[in-house]
Amino acid sequence: MELALLADEELERVTATLSGDITAEALRQSLILSDGSLLIFFTRPIAAGFMVAALILFFLPALLPLLARIRGRVAPQKA
């Protein structure tokens, strides 16, 4: 139980640092309503859509060079 509380506090600190106190307070309220479960952010279709979009945008800079390299290998060679 203490480990879960520590993780929640760490998540709250990171959120407050990156987004501000209002967002951290909203995160805290959401976690209280969901008994500490992060699944609350994936239960509604709109929330799940935003979360998927955020994850794609977060990992996009790392994936673009990989996709370019794969395309380069798969593309037919011109003579």
C-alpha positions, 0 to 999 in steps of 0.5 A: 500500500505504501508503494502505491502511495509513493507512486501517486505522490511521485506522479503528482510531483511530476504533473505539478512540475510539468503542467502546474498546480491546477493540473496536479490538483485535478489529477489528485481528485481523479485518483481519489475518485478512482481509489488510486487506479490509473484506469480512470483515464482509459474508461471513457472513449474520449479520454482513451482517445486523448491518451492514445494521441498523447502517447503517439505524439510522445513517442513520434520523435523516436519512431520517425527515424526507425520508420524511415530506416524500415522504408529505406530497406523495403523500398525497391532499388533503382538501377 
